[in-house]
Amino acid sequence: MLGKLTLRTKALIGIAVACAGYIVLMPDASQTIEPTRSPSTTSPGAASPRTTAPGATTPSRAIHPAQAGRNSPVMNASFAPSDRIVTDTAAASLFSPQSWYVAPPPPPPAPVVYQAPPAPTAPPLPFAFMGSYRTQGGGAVYYLTAGDRVYDVKIGDTLDNTYSVDGVKSGQLLLTYMPLKIQQSIAVGDE
């Protein structure tokens, strides 16, 4: 196959192979250039800060000679699959999973249920039945107590401008709480 190539092509291939061999096999003798941290912390042999305008300085770059026994980048390259794992977070997150899920809005607050206030009720009767007396005319007088007071009431009377005596029905004395017109009863016996 090499027999059909011209002499010029063979010479160019030979030069290319020689250059590649030199790059692979010879130590790296180039100098590295790194930016310095601050002008006051320059390393020995580093260039001093350059001035570009009156009063303005630009950061200098330190020139470090290459290490004597350092191999070329091609010799340092590792071709093992484990060395190909990217540890840089920016490169590792380049193809990280993305989620397009958007959380739904929170549910609306529960409607406020308006409850009507309870209907007003009459207070419990402050009276206790003591007894009754039937008159000669057939009308009855009922004796009620409230605390240390004793009331003698007949049907149609009003007590303390709050309760009216309405009548007797099935052994119950019927009283009406006048502010709310609510009827209440007290057991009075066998009427």
MODELLER restraints for C-alpha pairs under 7 A, 6 or more apart:
rsr = mdl.restraints
at = mdl.atoms
rsr.add(forms.Gaussian(group=physical.xy_distance, feature=features.Distance(at['CA:23:A'], at['CA:72:A']), mean=6.95, stdev=0.5))
rsr.add(forms.Gaussian(group=physical.xy_distance, feature=features.Distance(at['CA:24:A'], at['CA:72:A']), mean=6.36, stdev=0.5))
rsr.add(forms.Gaussian(group=physical.xy_distance, feature=features.Distance(at['CA:24:A'], at['CA:74:A']), mean=6.08, stdev=0.5))
rsr.add(forms.Gaussian(group=physical.xy_distance, feature=features.Distance(at['CA:24:A'], at['CA:75:A']), mean=6.30, stdev=0.5))
rsr.add(forms.Gaussian(group=physical.xy_distance, feature=features.Distance(at['CA:27:A'], at['CA:69:A']), mean=6.57, stdev=0.5))
rsr.add(forms.Gaussian(group=physical.xy_distance, feature=features.Distance(at['CA:27:A'], at['CA:70:A']), mean=5.86, stdev=0.5))
rsr.add(forms.Gaussian(group=physical.xy_distance, feature=features.Distance(at['CA:27:A'], at['CA:71:A']), mean=4.97, stdev=0.5))
rsr.add(forms.Gaussian(group=physical.xy_distance, feature=features.Distance(at['CA:27:A'], at['CA:72:A']), mean=5.82, stdev=0.5))
rsr.add(forms.Gaussian(group=physical.xy_distance, feature=features.Distance(at['CA:28:A'], at['CA:70:A']), mean=6.16, stdev=0.5))
rsr.add(forms.Gaussian(group=physical.xy_distance, feature=features.Distance(at['CA:28:A'], at['CA:71:A']), mean=5.95, stdev=0.5))
rsr.add(forms.Gaussian(group=physical.xy_distance, feature=features.Distance(at['CA:28:A'], at['CA:72:A']), mean=5.25, stdev=0.5))
rsr.add(forms.Gaussian(group=physical.xy_distance, feature=features.Distance(at['CA:29:A'], at['CA:66:A']), mean=5.80, stdev=0.5))
rsr.add(forms.Gaussian(group=physical.xy_distance, feature=features.Distance(at['CA:30:A'], at['CA:66:A']), mean=5.88, stdev=0.5))
rsr.add(forms.Gaussian(group=physical.xy_distance, feature=features.Distance(at['CA:31:A'], at['CA:63:A']), mean=6.81, stdev=0.5))
rsr.add(forms.Gaussian(group=physical.xy_distance, feature=features.Distance(at['CA:31:A'], at['CA:64:A']), mean=5.98, stdev=0.5))
rsr.add(forms.Gaussian(group=physical.xy_distance, feature=features.Distance(at['CA:31:A'], at['CA:65:A']), mean=4.73, stdev=0.5))
rsr.add(forms.Gaussian(group=physical.xy_distance, feature=features.Distance(at['CA:31:A'], at['CA:66:A']), mean=5.07, stdev=0.5))
rsr.add(forms.Gaussian(group=physical.xy_distance, feature=features.Distance(at['CA:32:A'], at['CA:63:A']), mean=6.06, stdev=0.5))
rsr.add(forms.Gaussian(group=physical.xy_distance, feature=features.Distance(at['CA:32:A'], at['CA:64:A']), mean=5.50, stdev=0.5))
rsr.add(forms.Gaussian(group=physical.xy_distance, feature=features.Distance(at['CA:32:A'], at['CA:65:A']), mean=6.42, stdev=0.5))
rsr.add(forms.Gaussian(group=physical.xy_distance, feature=features.Distance(at['CA:32:A'], at['CA:66:A']), mean=6.39, stdev=0.5))
rsr.add(forms.Gaussian(group=physical.xy_distance, feature=features.Distance(at['CA:33:A'], at['CA:61:A']), mean=6.47, stdev=0.5))
rsr.add(forms.Gaussian(group=physical.xy_distance, feature=features.Distance(at['CA:33:A'], at['CA:62:A']), mean=5.95, stdev=0.5))
rsr.add(forms.Gaussian(group=physical.xy_distance, feature=features.Distance(at['CA:33:A'], at['CA:63:A']), mean=4.81, stdev=0.5))
rsr.add(forms.Gaussian(group=physical.xy_distance, feature=features.Distance(at['CA:33:A'], at['CA:64:A']), mean=6.40, stdev=0.5))
rsr.add(forms.Gaussian(group=physical.xy_distance, feature=features.Distance(at['CA:34:A'], at['CA:61:A']), mean=5.72, stdev=0.5))
rsr.add(forms.Gaussian(group=physical.xy_distance, feature=features.Distance(at['CA:34:A'], at['CA:62:A']), mean=5.56, stdev=0.5))
rsr.add(forms.Gaussian(group=physical.xy_distance, feature=features.Distance(at['CA:34:A'], at['CA:63:A']), mean=6.66, stdev=0.5))
rsr.add(forms.Gaussian(group=physical.xy_distance, feature=features.Distance(at['CA:35:A'], at['CA:60:A']), mean=6.56, stdev=0.5))
rsr.add(forms.Gaussian(group=physical.xy_distance, feature=features.Distance(at['CA:35:A'], at['CA:61:A']), mean=4.47, stdev=0.5))
rsr.add(forms.Gaussian(group=physical.xy_distance, feature=features.Distance(at['CA:35:A'], at['CA:62:A']), mean=6.04, stdev=0.5))
rsr.add(forms.Gaussian(group=physical.xy_distance, feature=features.Distance(at['CA:36:A'], at['CA:42:A']), mean=6.29, stdev=0.5))
rsr.add(forms.Gaussian(group=physical.xy_distance, feature=features.Distance(at['CA:36:A'], at['CA:60:A']), mean=6.30, stdev=0.5))
rsr.add(forms.Gaussian(group=physical.xy_distance, feature=features.Distance(at['CA:36:A'], at['CA:61:A']), mean=5.58, stdev=0.5))
rsr.add(forms.Gaussian(group=physical.xy_distance, feature=features.Distance(at['CA:36:A'], at['CA:62:A']), mean=5.92, stdev=0.5))
rsr.add(forms.Gaussian(group=physical.xy_distance, feature=features.Distance(at['CA:39:A'], at['CA:49:A']), mean=6.48, stdev=0.5))
rsr.add(forms.Gaussian(group=physical.xy_distance, feature=features.Distance(at['CA:39:A'], at['CA:59:A']), mean=6.99, stdev=0.5))
rsr.add(forms.Gaussian(group=physical.xy_distance, feature=features.Distance(at['CA:46:A'], at['CA:62:A']), mean=4.67, stdev=0.5))
rsr.add(forms.Gaussian(group=physical.xy_distance, feature=features.Distance(at['CA:46:A'], at['CA:63:A']), mean=5.96, stdev=0.5))
rsr.add(forms.Gaussian(group=physical.xy_distance, feature=features.Distance(at['CA:47:A'], at['CA:60:A']), mean=6.44, stdev=0.5))
rsr.add(forms.Gaussian(group=physical.xy_distance, feature=features.Distance(at['CA:47:A'], at['CA:61:A']), mean=6.64, stdev=0.5))
rsr.add(forms.Gaussian(group=physical.xy_distance, feature=features.Distance(at['CA:47:A'], at['CA:62:A']), mean=6.05, stdev=0.5))
rsr.add(forms.Gaussian(group=physical.xy_distance, feature=features.Distance(at['CA:48:A'], at['CA:60:A']), mean=6.27, stdev=0.5))
rsr.add(forms.Gaussian(group=physical.xy_distance, feature=features.Distance(at['CA:49:A'], at['CA:57:A']), mean=6.41, stdev=0.5))
rsr.add(forms.Gaussian(group=physical.xy_distance, feature=features.Distance(at['CA:49:A'], at['CA:58:A']), mean=6.32, stdev=0.5))
rsr.add(forms.Gaussian(group=physical.xy_distance, feature=features.Distance(at['CA:49:A'], at['CA:59:A']), mean=5.98, stdev=0.5))
rsr.add(forms.Gaussian(group=physical.xy_distance, feature=features.Distance(at['CA:49:A'], at['CA:60:A']), mean=4.80, stdev=0.5))
rsr.add(forms.Gaussian(group=physical.xy_distance, feature=features.Distance(at['CA:50:A'], at['CA:57:A']), mean=5.81, stdev=0.5))
rsr.add(forms.Gaussian(group=physical.xy_distance, feature=features.Distance(at['CA:50:A'], at['CA:58:A']), mean=5.88, stdev=0.5))
rsr.add(forms.Gaussian(group=physical.xy_distance, feature=features.Distance(at['CA:50:A'], at['CA:60:A']), mean=6.62, stdev=0.5))
rsr.add(forms.Gaussian(group=physical.xy_distance, feature=features.Distance(at['CA:51:A'], at['CA:57:A']), mean=4.50, stdev=0.5))
rsr.add(forms.Gaussian(group=physical.xy_distance, feature=features.Distance(at['CA:51:A'], at['CA:58:A']), mean=6.36, stdev=0.5))
rsr.add(forms.Gaussian(group=physical.xy_distance, feature=features.Distance(at['CA:86:A'], at['CA:92:A']), mean=6.02, stdev=0.5))
rsr.add(forms.Gaussian(group=physical.xy_distance, feature=features.Distance(at['CA:122:A'], at['CA:177:A']), mean=6.55, stdev=0.5))
rsr.add(forms.Gaussian(group=physical.xy_distance, feature=features.Distance(at['CA:122:A'], at['CA:180:A']), mean=6.94, stdev=0.5))
rsr.add(forms.Gaussian(group=physical.xy_distance, feature=features.Distance(at['CA:122:A'], at['CA:182:A']), mean=6.55, stdev=0.5))
rsr.add(forms.Gaussian(group=physical.xy_distance, feature=features.Distance(at['CA:126:A'], at['CA:146:A']), mean=5.66, stdev=0.5))
rsr.add(forms.Gaussian(group=physical.xy_distance, feature=features.Distance(at['CA:127:A'], at['CA:144:A']), mean=5.90, stdev=0.5))
rsr.add(forms.Gaussian(group=physical.xy_distance, feature=features.Distance(at['CA:127:A'], at['CA:145:A']), mean=5.36, stdev=0.5))
rsr.add(forms.Gaussian(group=physical.xy_distance, feature=features.Distance(at['CA:127:A'], at['CA:146:A']), mean=4.79, stdev=0.5))
rsr.add(forms.Gaussian(group=physical.xy_distance, feature=features.Distance(at['CA:128:A'], at['CA:144:A']), mean=5.48, stdev=0.5))
rsr.add(forms.Gaussian(group=physical.xy_distance, feature=features.Distance(at['CA:128:A'], at['CA:145:A']), mean=5.25, stdev=0.5))
rsr.add(forms.Gaussian(group=physical.xy_distance, feature=features.Distance(at['CA:128:A'], at['CA:146:A']), mean=6.55, stdev=0.5))
rsr.add(forms.Gaussian(group=physical.xy_distance, feature=features.Distance(at['CA:129:A'], at['CA:143:A']), mean=6.31, stdev=0.5))
rsr.add(forms.Gaussian(group=physical.xy_distance, feature=features.Distance(at['CA:129:A'], at['CA:144:A']), mean=4.72, stdev=0.5))
rsr.add(forms.Gaussian(group=physical.xy_distance, feature=features.Distance(at['CA:129:A'], at['CA:145:A']), mean=6.60, stdev=0.5))
rsr.add(forms.Gaussian(group=physical.xy_distance, feature=features.Distance(at['CA:129:A'], at['CA:188:A']), mean=6.46, stdev=0.5))
rsr.add(forms.Gaussian(group=physical.xy_distance, feature=features.Distance(at['CA:130:A'], at['CA:143:A']), mean=5.36, stdev=0.5))
rsr.add(forms.Gaussian(group=physical.xy_distance, feature=features.Distance(at['CA:130:A'], at['CA:144:A']), mean=5.49, stdev=0.5))
rsr.add(forms.Gaussian(group=physical.xy_distance, feature=features.Distance(at['CA:130:A'], at['CA:145:A']), mean=6.80, stdev=0.5))
rsr.add(forms.Gaussian(group=physical.xy_distance, feature=features.Distance(at['CA:131:A'], at['CA:142:A']), mean=6.05, stdev=0.5))
rsr.add(forms.Gaussian(group=physical.xy_distance, feature=features.Distance(at['CA:131:A'], at['CA:143:A']), mean=5.29, stdev=0.5))
rsr.add(forms.Gaussian(group=physical.xy_distance, feature=features.Distance(at['CA:132:A'], at['CA:140:A']), mean=6.77, stdev=0.5))
rsr.add(forms.Gaussian(group=physical.xy_distance, feature=features.Distance(at['CA:132:A'], at['CA:141:A']), mean=5.51, stdev=0.5))
rsr.add(forms.Gaussian(group=physical.xy_distance, feature=features.Distance(at['CA:132:A'], at['CA:142:A']), mean=4.25, stdev=0.5))
rsr.add(forms.Gaussian(group=physical.xy_distance, feature=features.Distance(at['CA:132:A'], at['CA:143:A']), mean=5.73, stdev=0.5))
rsr.add(forms.Gaussian(group=physical.xy_distance, feature=features.Distance(at['CA:133:A'], at['CA:140:A']), mean=5.64, stdev=0.5))
rsr.add(forms.Gaussian(group=physical.xy_distance, feature=features.Distance(at['CA:133:A'], at['CA:141:A']), mean=5.10, stdev=0.5))
rsr.add(forms.Gaussian(group=physical.xy_distance, feature=features.Distance(at['CA:133:A'], at['CA:142:A']), mean=6.46, stdev=0.5))
rsr.add(forms.Gaussian(group=physical.xy_distance, feature=features.Distance(at['CA:134:A'], at['CA:140:A']), mean=4.27, stdev=0.5))
rsr.add(forms.Gaussian(group=physical.xy_distance, feature=features.Distance(at['CA:134:A'], at['CA:141:A']), mean=6.17, stdev=0.5))
rsr.add(forms.Gaussian(group=physical.xy_distance, feature=features.Distance(at['CA:140:A'], at['CA:154:A']), mean=6.47, stdev=0.5))
rsr.add(forms.Gaussian(group=physical.xy_distance, feature=features.Distance(at['CA:141:A'], at['CA:152:A']), mean=6.21, stdev=0.5))
rsr.add(forms.Gaussian(group=physical.xy_distance, feature=features.Distance(at['CA:141:A'], at['CA:153:A']), mean=5.66, stdev=0.5))
rsr.add(forms.Gaussian(group=physical.xy_distance, feature=features.Distance(at['CA:141:A'], at['CA:154:A']), mean=5.13, stdev=0.5))
rsr.add(forms.Gaussian(group=physical.xy_distance, feature=features.Distance(at['CA:142:A'], at['CA:152:A']), mean=5.51, stdev=0.5))
rsr.add(forms.Gaussian(group=physical.xy_distance, feature=features.Distance(at['CA:142:A'], at['CA:153:A']), mean=5.25, stdev=0.5))
rsr.add(forms.Gaussian(group=physical.xy_distance, feature=features.Distance(at['CA:142:A'], at['CA:154:A']), mean=6.38, stdev=0.5))
rsr.add(forms.Gaussian(group=physical.xy_distance, feature=features.Distance(at['CA:143:A'], at['CA:150:A']), mean=6.77, stdev=0.5))
rsr.add(forms.Gaussian(group=physical.xy_distance, feature=features.Distance(at['CA:143:A'], at['CA:151:A']), mean=5.54, stdev=0.5))
rsr.add(forms.Gaussian(group=physical.xy_distance, feature=features.Distance(at['CA:143:A'], at['CA:152:A']), mean=4.54, stdev=0.5))
rsr.add(forms.Gaussian(group=physical.xy_distance, feature=features.Distance(at['CA:143:A'], at['CA:153:A']), mean=6.43, stdev=0.5))
rsr.add(forms.Gaussian(group=physical.xy_distance, feature=features.Distance(at['CA:144:A'], at['CA:150:A']), mean=5.76, stdev=0.5))
rsr.add(forms.Gaussian(group=physical.xy_distance, feature=features.Distance(at['CA:144:A'], at['CA:151:A']), mean=5.04, stdev=0.5))
rsr.add(forms.Gaussian(group=physical.xy_distance, feature=features.Distance(at['CA:144:A'], at['CA:152:A']), mean=6.45, stdev=0.5))
rsr.add(forms.Gaussian(group=physical.xy_distance, feature=features.Distance(at['CA:145:A'], at['CA:151:A']), mean=6.02, stdev=0.5))
rsr.add(forms.Gaussian(group=physical.xy_distance, feature=features.Distance(at['CA:155:A'], at['CA:165:A']), mean=5.25, stdev=0.5))
rsr.add(forms.Gaussian(group=physical.xy_distance, feature=features.Distance(at['CA:155:A'], at['CA:166:A']), mean=5.73, stdev=0.5))
rsr.add(forms.Gaussian(group=physical.xy_distance, feature=features.Distance(at['CA:155:A'], at['CA:167:A']), mean=5.43, stdev=0.5))
rsr.add(forms.Gaussian(group=physical.xy_distance, feature=features.Distance(at['CA:156:A'], at['CA:164:A']), mean=6.64, stdev=0.5))
rsr.add(forms.Gaussian(group=physical.xy_distance, feature=features.Distance(at['CA:156:A'], at['CA:165:A']), mean=5.27, stdev=0.5))
rsr.add(forms.Gaussian(group=physical.xy_distance, feature=features.Distance(at['CA:156:A'], at['CA:166:A']), mean=5.87, stdev=0.5))
rsr.add(forms.Gaussian(group=physical.xy_distance, feature=features.Distance(at['CA:157:A'], at['CA:164:A']), mean=5.84, stdev=0.5))
rsr.add(forms.Gaussian(group=physical.xy_distance, feature=features.Distance(at['CA:157:A'], at['CA:165:A']), mean=5.46, stdev=0.5))
rsr.add(forms.Gaussian(group=physical.xy_distance, feature=features.Distance(at['CA:158:A'], at['CA:164:A']), mean=4.28, stdev=0.5))
rsr.add(forms.Gaussian(group=physical.xy_distance, feature=features.Distance(at['CA:158:A'], at['CA:165:A']), mean=6.26, stdev=0.5))
rsr.add(forms.Gaussian(group=physical.xy_distance, feature=features.Distance(at['CA:162:A'], at['CA:177:A']), mean=5.97, stdev=0.5))
rsr.add(forms.Gaussian(group=physical.xy_distance, feature=features.Distance(at['CA:162:A'], at['CA:178:A']), mean=5.43, stdev=0.5))
rsr.add(forms.Gaussian(group=physical.xy_distance, feature=features.Distance(at['CA:162:A'], at['CA:179:A']), mean=6.98, stdev=0.5))
rsr.add(forms.Gaussian(group=physical.xy_distance, feature=features.Distance(at['CA:163:A'], at['CA:175:A']), mean=6.11, stdev=0.5))
rsr.add(forms.Gaussian(group=physical.xy_distance, feature=features.Distance(at['CA:163:A'], at['CA:176:A']), mean=5.37, stdev=0.5))
rsr.add(forms.Gaussian(group=physical.xy_distance, feature=features.Distance(at['CA:163:A'], at['CA:177:A']), mean=4.85, stdev=0.5))
rsr.add(forms.Gaussian(group=physical.xy_distance, feature=features.Distance(at['CA:163:A'], at['CA:178:A']), mean=5.73, stdev=0.5))
rsr.add(forms.Gaussian(group=physical.xy_distance, feature=features.Distance(at['CA:164:A'], at['CA:175:A']), mean=5.52, stdev=0.5))
rsr.add(forms.Gaussian(group=physical.xy_distance, feature=features.Distance(at['CA:164:A'], at['CA:176:A']), mean=5.24, stdev=0.5))
rsr.add(forms.Gaussian(group=physical.xy_distance, feature=features.Distance(at['CA:164:A'], at['CA:177:A']), mean=6.95, stdev=0.5))
rsr.add(forms.Gaussian(group=physical.xy_distance, feature=features.Distance(at['CA:164:A'], at['CA:178:A']), mean=6.95, stdev=0.5))
rsr.add(forms.Gaussian(group=physical.xy_distance, feature=features.Distance(at['CA:165:A'], at['CA:174:A']), mean=6.19, stdev=0.5))
rsr.add(forms.Gaussian(group=physical.xy_distance, feature=features.Distance(at['CA:165:A'], at['CA:175:A']), mean=4.69, stdev=0.5))
rsr.add(forms.Gaussian(group=physical.xy_distance, feature=features.Distance(at['CA:165:A'], at['CA:176:A']), mean=6.66, stdev=0.5))
rsr.add(forms.Gaussian(group=physical.xy_distance, feature=features.Distance(at['CA:166:A'], at['CA:174:A']), mean=5.40, stdev=0.5))
rsr.add(forms.Gaussian(group=physical.xy_distance, feature=features.Distance(at['CA:166:A'], at['CA:175:A']), mean=5.67, stdev=0.5))
rsr.add(forms.Gaussian(group=physical.xy_distance, feature=features.Distance(at['CA:166:A'], at['CA:176:A']), mean=6.96, stdev=0.5))
rsr.add(forms.Gaussian(group=physical.xy_distance, feature=features.Distance(at['CA:167:A'], at['CA:173:A']), mean=5.99, stdev=0.5))
rsr.add(forms.Gaussian(group=physical.xy_distance, feature=features.Distance(at['CA:167:A'], at['CA:174:A']), mean=5.37, stdev=0.5))
rsr.add(forms.Gaussian(group=physical.xy_distance, feature=features.Distance(at['CA:168:A'], at['CA:174:A']), mean=5.88, stdev=0.5))
rsr.add(forms.Gaussian(group=physical.xy_distance, feature=features.Distance(at['CA:170:A'], at['CA:191:A']), mean=6.58, stdev=0.5))
rsr.add(forms.Gaussian(group=physical.xy_distance, feature=features.Distance(at['CA:171:A'], at['CA:187:A']), mean=5.93, stdev=0.5))
rsr.add(forms.Gaussian(group=physical.xy_distance, feature=features.Distance(at['CA:171:A'], at['CA:188:A']), mean=5.53, stdev=0.5))
rsr.add(forms.Gaussian(group=physical.xy_distance, feature=features.Distance(at['CA:171:A'], at['CA:189:A']), mean=5.01, stdev=0.5))
rsr.add(forms.Gaussian(group=physical.xy_distance, feature=features.Distance(at['CA:171:A'], at['CA:190:A']), mean=5.10, stdev=0.5))
rsr.add(forms.Gaussian(group=physical.xy_distance, feature=features.Distance(at['CA:171:A'], at['CA:191:A']), mean=4.79, stdev=0.5))
rsr.add(forms.Gaussian(group=physical.xy_distance, feature=features.Distance(at['CA:172:A'], at['CA:185:A']), mean=5.76, stdev=0.5))
rsr.add(forms.Gaussian(group=physical.xy_distance, feature=features.Distance(at['CA:172:A'], at['CA:186:A']), mean=5.35, stdev=0.5))
rsr.add(forms.Gaussian(group=physical.xy_distance, feature=features.Distance(at['CA:172:A'], at['CA:187:A']), mean=4.43, stdev=0.5))
rsr.add(forms.Gaussian(group=physical.xy_distance, feature=features.Distance(at['CA:172:A'], at['CA:188:A']), mean=5.48, stdev=0.5))
rsr.add(forms.Gaussian(group=physical.xy_distance, feature=features.Distance(at['CA:173:A'], at['CA:185:A']), mean=5.32, stdev=0.5))
rsr.add(forms.Gaussian(group=physical.xy_distance, feature=features.Distance(at['CA:173:A'], at['CA:186:A']), mean=5.09, stdev=0.5))
rsr.add(forms.Gaussian(group=physical.xy_distance, feature=features.Distance(at['CA:173:A'], at['CA:187:A']), mean=6.20, stdev=0.5))
rsr.add(forms.Gaussian(group=physical.xy_distance, feature=features.Distance(at['CA:173:A'], at['CA:188:A']), mean=6.12, stdev=0.5))
rsr.add(forms.Gaussian(group=physical.xy_distance, feature=features.Distance(at['CA:174:A'], at['CA:183:A']), mean=6.77, stdev=0.5))
rsr.add(forms.Gaussian(group=physical.xy_distance, feature=features.Distance(at['CA:174:A'], at['CA:184:A']), mean=5.85, stdev=0.5))
rsr.add(forms.Gaussian(group=physical.xy_distance, feature=features.Distance(at['CA:174:A'], at['CA:185:A']), mean=4.47, stdev=0.5))
rsr.add(forms.Gaussian(group=physical.xy_distance, feature=features.Distance(at['CA:174:A'], at['CA:186:A']), mean=6.71, stdev=0.5))
rsr.add(forms.Gaussian(group=physical.xy_distance, feature=features.Distance(at['CA:175:A'], at['CA:183:A']), mean=5.71, stdev=0.5))
rsr.add(forms.Gaussian(group=physical.xy_distance, feature=features.Distance(at['CA:175:A'], at['CA:184:A']), mean=5.19, stdev=0.5))
rsr.add(forms.Gaussian(group=physical.xy_distance, feature=features.Distance(at['CA:175:A'], at['CA:185:A']), mean=5.73, stdev=0.5))
rsr.add(forms.Gaussian(group=physical.xy_distance, feature=features.Distance(at['CA:176:A'], at['CA:182:A']), mean=5.53, stdev=0.5))
rsr.add(forms.Gaussian(group=physical.xy_distance, feature=features.Distance(at['CA:176:A'], at['CA:183:A']), mean=4.18, stdev=0.5))
rsr.add(forms.Gaussian(group=physical.xy_distance, feature=features.Distance(at['CA:176:A'], at['CA:184:A']), mean=5.92, stdev=0.5))
rsr.add(forms.Gaussian(group=physical.xy_distance, feature=features.Distance(at['CA:177:A'], at['CA:183:A']), mean=6.13, stdev=0.5))
